[in-house]
Amino acid sequence: MKTRIILVGGFLGAGKTTLLVEMARILHKQGKRIGLITNDQAAELVDTELLEKTNGFVSEVSGSCFCCNFNGFTDAIVHLKAEKQVDIIIAEPVGSCTDLSATIVQPLKQKFDDLLLAPLSVLIDPQRLVSLLDGTTTELHSSAVYIIRKQLEEADIIVLSKIDLFPQDFIEKLMKRAMLEWPKAKIFLISAKNGEGLQGWLAEVTNSLNAGTHLADIDYEIYAEGEAVLGWLNISVKLESESANWDDFISKLLNALSQRFDNSYAAVAHVKLFIEEEGEYLVGNLTGKKDTISIRGSIGVGEKARMTLNARVQMDPDILKSIIEEEVSEVCGSDINSSIIEFNCLKPGIPKPTHRYDYVVKNY
């Protein structure tokens, strides 16, 4: 039996993980066995923690991106196929990765005849797309903006996410602009929050075989710079208190971090927080200025919790590390004891893909 692979790319903060959670829920209800593969430069991912709450089987490829660790990626695919007997595998590449068509889709098409490759989908939220088209993405380094453009340029499908946050006429005009800018791609409008447009996109990626239909021309020096301007931090922390309101805690921490980054004039690509206590959890996101903070779920008052925090911010990693440590300590105060389980802070190295095709492999 052939297994379908669905790659869902897009820049940090585009809403990929939220979409994957909803995808897995819908496909599970349809009787499908789902595998999910997460990816990052370091371990301790909020995405992995969250996706493990779905009905899918989760594998994590950490330490490098899919394209630079193609064998690790395919090992995860083989494991999910052989050990879990999955029907569909949904893979979420690192949010700052591009050139996926040349380095992942084409080699998969050529080397694995037991896989069905879905069209490469790339998510972007409407506000970031407007800024990109208007040339006003001044908060991000120009090389990071370059990555976003190249992600969209190579996409088979461009997905405008979070459409529930904007008026319908605004979204329709934006879709027309996107169609003119990227005529090779199909455009879908979706909201993972209320389900709008989701069924149409799912039908496309679970049936179509038009994967990797074109390649983007990538300058790897600019690409490497675009990743390197971001500080990357993953931390897991054990939290203990006689009585702490974890909902208030996550809100205070996100607001405090947002204030620090704004004061430092540091563009936020994405900050994710996941707190869990006895099976209950909540997720917090910051994808720009303070008004982008969102929190889902509720735990309420408790005594012991585990927090995973991932931050991708345009600043030196050592400064990012200091800010995170200071704000976690400040918000915990004297009422909450915190102890670090794992802490990774880094600046990504130069991308060195395992394979890079300069032609499109035909579908058979």
N, C-alpha and C positions, 0 to 999 in steps of 0.2 A: 504494500500500500504506500502511495506517495504522500508525503507530508507537505502541507502548504507553509511557506515562510512569508511572514508579513513584516517588513521593515518600516518602522515609524520614526522618522528623523525630525529635525527641527531644532532651532536654537534654544538655549537654556530659558526656561520659563514659559515655553509655548503651550504647555498643558498636556504634554505627551503622557505622563504617568496617569493623570486623571482619566485620559481617554483609554489607556490600556486597561485600567480597572473596569471601566464600563464595558469595553469590548469583551473582556474575559467573562463578565457576568452574563452578557447577552448570548455569547456563543456557548457557554456552559448550559444555559437554559434550552438551547437548541440541540443538546445532546452531544456536543463536541468535547473532546478531551484537549485541554489547552496547556501549552507550555509557554513560559515567558522567560526571556533572557534580558537581564539588565547589564549595564556596562559603565565603567568609570575608571579613572586613573588611579583610584585607591579604593580599599574596602570600606565597609560601614556605610551603606547606601540607604537613604530614606526610601528610594524607589523599591528596593528589594524588600524592606520591612513592610511597606504598604501593599505591594503585590502579593506577598505571602498571605494576606488576608482574603485574597480571592480564592476561587475554586480551581486555579491553575497550579501547575508545577513550576517552580521558579529556579533558574540557574543564574549565577552572577559571574560575569567575566570582568575582573578588576586588575588593575596594574597597568593597563594600556587599553587603547580603543580597539574595537573589532578589527579595523583595517590593519593595525600594527600587530595584532595578535589573532590573525585569521585562523590559525590552528586551534587556539583556545576557543574561539567562537564556534568552529565546526565541531570540536569535541563536545561542546554544550549541546549542539543540535543532535549529534549522534546519541548522547546520553538520554536526552528527552525522548527521542524516537525509540531507542532500544529498551530503556528501563521503564519509561512511563507510557509508552504506546500512544503518544499524542497525535491528534489529527492536524492541529494547527499550532505553529510556533510564532509568537509575536516577539519581535526583538526591538529594543530601544537603544540605539547607539548613543554615545556621549553627545551631549547637546552642542558642543563646539566643533563637532566633526563634519566634514564635507568630503567630497570626492567618493561618496559611497557607491555610486554606480560603477565606477572604474575599479574600486578596490574590494568591494564585497559582492555586488549583484552579478557582475560579469563572471568572476571566478566561480561563484556558486552555480551559475547556469552551466558553465562548461564542465565542472568537476563532479557534480552531484546530479545524476539522472533520476534519483529517487525523491527529488524535491520539486515542488511547484512554487515558483517565485511570483509573488504578487507584485503589482506596480509599487515603485518606491514612493511612499507618501512623506511629505514634509509639512509639518505644522508651523503656522505663524499666527500670533494673535493680532487682531485688527489694528490696535494702537501702534504696535511696532511696525506693521506693514505700511500704515499711513506715513509714519516717520521715515521709513525707508524710501518710499516713493517720492516724498516731498523733500528728501535730502536733509532732514532735520534731526537725524540720529546723533546729535552732538555729544550726548552723554557717553556713548560708546566710542572706543578707539576706532579709527578708520579701518584698521585691519580686522577687527571683530565684525564690523559692518560688512566687510568684504566676504567673510565666511557666511553670513546670513544670505547675501546675494547669491553666492555660489550654491548654497543648499537649495535655494529656490530654482536656480538655473538648471540643476540636474534632475529635479523632481519629475516623476511621471504624473504625480498627483500633488497639487497644492491644497492644503486643508486650512481654511480660515477657521480658527477655533474661537471659543468664548463668545459666540455671536449673540448670546443672550444678554450680554452687557451693553449692547449698542442698538440704536434704532434701525429698523428694517431698511429704510431708504439709504442710510449711511452704508450698511453692509452691501446692498445691491450695487451702489456706485463703486464701492471698493472692489467688488468682484469684477466689474467691467474693466477697471484699471489693471487689475492683476491679469486678466485674460489678454489684454493688449501688451503687457510687459513680458509675459511668459506664455507665448502662444502654443508651445509644445506640450504644456501641461493641462490636464483636466483640473477644474477648480471645484471644490466641494465646500459647503458651508455647514458647520456643525456646532452643536453645544453638547459637550459631554454631561453638563449639569442637568439639562432638561430633556436631552435625547433628540433635539431637533436636528434633522439631517443625517443622523447617525446610521439609520438603516440603509440609505442609499449608498453611502460611502462603504459600509460593511459589505454590501452586495458586490460592489466593484472589487474590493481587495480580496474577497473570498472566492471570486470566480474568474477574474481576468488574469491572463498570463503575459500582459504587456509590461514586462519588468525591465528596467534599465534600457529604455528605448533610445537614450542619447547620453552623451558624456559632457561634462563641463570642462572648460579649460582652466586648470588650477595652477596658480603661482604658489609653490610650496613655501617660499620665503615669506610671502605675505600671510599665508595660512598659518605658518608656525608662529609668526608674530602675533596674530590674532588670538591664538590660544595662550601664548606666553604673557600677554598683558593682564591676564586674569590670575588672581591668587585663588587656589583651590584648597578647601579645608573640609575634612570629614572627621567628626568626633562623636563618640558614644559616651554617655555619662549616666551613672547611677545616681538617682535622687532619692533622698530620705528625709522625712519630716514627721512630726507628731500629727500634723494636720495641715495639708497644703491644698489649695485650690489650683489644680493643674491647668484649668482653662484660663484662669487669670495669669498664671505663670507664663504660658506660651504667648499670651497677648502682650504682657509687659516686656518680655524678651525681644519679640519681633519689633515692637515700637522703639525699644532702646537701641537695637542694632540699626534700625532704619535711621534714627537720629544721628548716630555716630557716623554712618556712611555718608549721609547727606552733609554733615559738618566737614567731612574729609574730602568732599567733592569727588567721591568714588562711585562710579556707576555700578549698580547691582545687576548682575546677570540673573542670579537666582540665589535665594536662601530658602532652604527647606528644613522644617522641623517636624519630628515625629515623636510623640510621647505616648507610652503605653503603660497601663497598670491593670493587671489581672484580666487581660483580654480586651479591655476597653482602650480606645486610642483616639487621638486627635492629631490633625495634620495642619501645619501652618506654612504659608508661602509668602515670600516677598520677591517681587519680580521687577522692582524699580524704586520709585519714590514711595513715601509712606502710604499714599492712597492705593497702592497695589497689594497691601497686606490682605490676606484672606485666611480664614481658619475654618476647618471642617471637623465635625465630630465633637464629642464632649466626654470628659471623664469625671469632672467635678472634684470633690474633696477626697484625698487619699493620703497614704503614708509612704508608699514606695513606688517609684516609677523608673522607667528607663527612657532616656532621651537620645535620639540620633539627630545630629545637625549637619547639614551639608551647605557650604557657602561657596559661591563663585562670584567674586567681586574684583573689580578693576583696581587692584592695589598690590603692593608687595606682600608676599605670603606671610612674612614675619610680622608685619603690621596687622594683617588680618588676624593672625593667631592671637596677638596681644588684645585686640578689640574683642574677639570672641571670649577669651578668658576673663577679661575685665567685666564684661557685661553679664556673663553667666554668674560670676561671683557676686556682682552687685544685685542682680535680681533674686538670687538665692538668699542673700542677706544672712541673718543669724538664725532664720527659721528652717532653712533647708540645707542639708549637708549634701555636697556633690563630690563624687569621686570618678575620675576619668577611667573608662574601660579601654578605649583606644582613641588615638589622636593621630591624624595624618594631615600634614600641611605641605603643599608643594606648588611648583610652577611647572606646567607640562613641558616636556621636551619636544624636539623637532619630530613631526610625524614621519615615520619610516614604514610605509605599508608593506605587508608581505607580498602582495600582488598588486599590480597596477596595469590594467588593460588600456590600450589605446584604440580599441575597436569594440563595437557592440556585438556580443555573441548572439547568434540567431536562436530564437525559440523554435523548438521542434515539437 
